[in-house]
Structures are given as C-alpha cells and as structure tokens.
Amino acid sequence: MQQLSAPWPDPVAYLARMRPDAPVLFLSPATLQATARRFQDGFPGMVTYAVKANARAEVLANLDTAGLSAFDVASPAEMRAVRAVNPAAVLHYNNPVRSPDEVAAGIGAGAASWSVDDESELDKLAQVPRGAEIAVRFTLPVKGAAYDFGEKFGASPERAADLLRRVAGGGWRPALCFHPGTQCEDAGAWESYIAAAAGIAARAGVRIARLNVGGGFAAHRTGPAPDLVEVFTRIKAATTRAFGADAPALICEPGRAMVSEAFTLAARIKGMRNDGETLFLNDGIYGGLTDLRDMGLTSRVQVLAPDGTPRKGAAQVRRVFGPTCDSLDRLPDGLALPADSAPGDYVLFAGMGAYSVAMTTAFNGYGLRDVVTVLQPTGHFPPES
Ligand SMILES: *Cc1c(COP(=O)(O)O)cnc(C)c1O
C-alpha cells in the first residue's frame, strides 16, 4: 500500500512497480499550487476556481493551501465539496438557471455572488439577501474558443442592460459576467467582451463594482504552452480602455487552465489488432478521455513499456478505441504512437486534470477512478512538444 506521507516520485515509478490494469490519474500537488500562484501573481484581480473542471477533494485542498478562498460553484453538491475543505470559502453561485430548492440551498450556504441571464431567473432570486452581488451574464457572437458557451447561457447586451438595471433597482450589488468559451486561445475574445461590458453598464446607467471575466483560459494541449501573462495584460489594458477611471474590480474563474497541467493520465493498451493500426485502451470517451473527443487530440503523449521504459519507435498513426462495447467509444483520428507500442504498455497523456475524472462514467464497468499523488507530474515527456 502506498503511504500518504510518501508520494510516488512520478507516474513512471508507480506504473513500473504497480502495473495497474485500470486507468490512473496522477496528481502533482506542487504543479497545481504553482499554477494557482501563477494566476494569483499575474491576474489583475481576484482568482477563483471553477469547481466543475475537477471537484476532487485533493484539488480543492491544494488550491485552498495555495491561498484560493473563493470558488465558482454550479450546484449544491459543489458548494458542499468546497465547504468540506474550507468552511469559510466564499461561494460564487454562477449557474444562471436554478430550481427553487437550489436557490434556497445557495441562500442557506450564504453564496456571496449569483449570476443571472434572464428575467425569469432573477424573479426566483427575490429572497437573496440584499448584501449579495448579482452579476448579469451576457453573451456575444465572438469566436476564439474551442467551443462556444454562449449558446446556452447569457443575455444579449440589450437585455443585459435591462437586467442590470433591475438588479441595481432591486438593491443587490450589480455586476456583469461572461464566459468566452473553454480553451480560448484568442485574448481578443476577452477584449470584445470587456468593451461590451462597459457599453452595457453605460446603457443601463449603472456603475458596476465588479466584472467577472469567466474561465476559458487555455491549457497546454499541442504546440507551445499558452502565454497566460499576455492574456492577463490584455484583459487589464482592455478594462482600463473601456471603463477609464470607473474600472470595476476583476474576477476570473479558470477551471481547465488551473488544473489541467497538474495531472497526467495513464491508460493501458489492452489489445491490438493484427493490422497494427487498431488498438484498444482501458480508458476512453466514457472515462477520463472525454475531453479529447471534444477538444481534439493532444500531442503530449508518451508510451511506456510495462517496466517503464519509453517506447522510441517511429510515430505511427493509430485508430484508438476505448474499453466499452460502444463503437462511439473512439478517440479522434490521428493519434500517433511509437511503432513498437505493444499490448500491456501504458499511454501517458500530459495535462489531463480538467474534465477527465470529473466527466467519467461507470459505463460497461469501466471508467477513471484512481488518483495517485506524485512529486513530478510527468515521466519521460519531451520538454516542450
Ligand atoms: C465552466 C465554467 C468555468 C470554467 O471554464 P474553463 O474553460 O474550464 O476555464 C468558469 N465559469 C463558468 C461560469 C463556467 O460555467
């Protein structure tokens, strides 16, 4: 048994020794805390964490240790998960559609900030204490993210101005919020939203104390690591440009970019067709690899023999299926793995902390459940691929 006080040095050491036959997610607390500090040092405002990206207690505890005290939650269960780690944590309840029971749970938990994107939802918040903040969520038809969140939530700028006026008139602290879409690689998306926010506040005749610029910060998937500092700088400059002396305090709520890099996922090759082209992993789109279906493949992949030796054969493109009996359980085409990869090998995917263990199902008796703590997140990855 692994001692809690003695984490494994890295995923390779664990795999070579334990030879797990189920997928494993490796957490490097040092990486997670370093990422949290990078956000806190660089972002020009308050940093919160979007719990949905990875709600594991180890994640929340490490972020708490790193000094994060406010969390973006979307459900009563997420509120409980946060408060179990830090009973004094500040809750931003940013799911704009809530049942009356959920509203009562948010009030009971003392949520400090609420988002809203429709009159019908603001009507449900009548009992929210007047000291709380209500942020109107708006959406723009801008691109830049891997997929668009604006189709589900967010009022048009015109309707947002009306709602903001109602929030201010109702006695709550008025704010605005948006989400540019996940894995947003274009800082211009934030600039467009921030300019629009100033327009909405002006049209409503309401001074907002805070502007929540959402999550969406890109994780390192392929190519060089995204430049978060450049995004932070452009957010700050856009806020000054749009609001001048009236600039609101900023909040961000990264999910993906906060947790992705702290985790490496190891799946095992359980079978290979004699065509040499088709292989089956013990994890797939119903487990920890769902995000690859939605975001595309990452190039940060490494194959290890069962004893931990890296496979070094020439890259060969494979057709990769997950372990369930559903033919949809397949990764996007184009995953290149070394030619000498073999059944029993481990395939390591770097940067897999977000939307992995959070999205896993138990379909067909498979899924990603095991999280192992390591000192270093990766084993034999090339430094920057
Ligand atoms: C999902 C979500 C986030 C986090 O998004 P990432 O793309 O993972 O950073 C932040 N805020 C809200 C309101 C969300 O729904």
The ligand as a Gaussian input file, in Angstrom:
#p B3LYP/6-31G(d) Opt

LIG

0 1
 C      -17.137000      26.018000     -16.898000
 C      -17.102000      27.376000     -16.334000
 C      -15.883000      27.964000     -15.991000
 C      -14.552000      27.299000     -16.260000
 O      -14.297000      27.234000     -17.621000
 P      -12.859000      26.713000     -18.151000
 O      -12.982000      26.789000     -19.626000
 O      -12.703000      25.328000     -17.652000
 O      -11.837000      27.628000     -17.593000
 C      -15.894000      29.226000     -15.427000
 N      -17.053000      29.867000     -15.208000
 C      -18.256000      29.340000     -15.516000
 C      -19.483000      30.118000     -15.238000
 C      -18.318000      28.085000     -16.094000
 O      -19.507000      27.562000     -16.418000

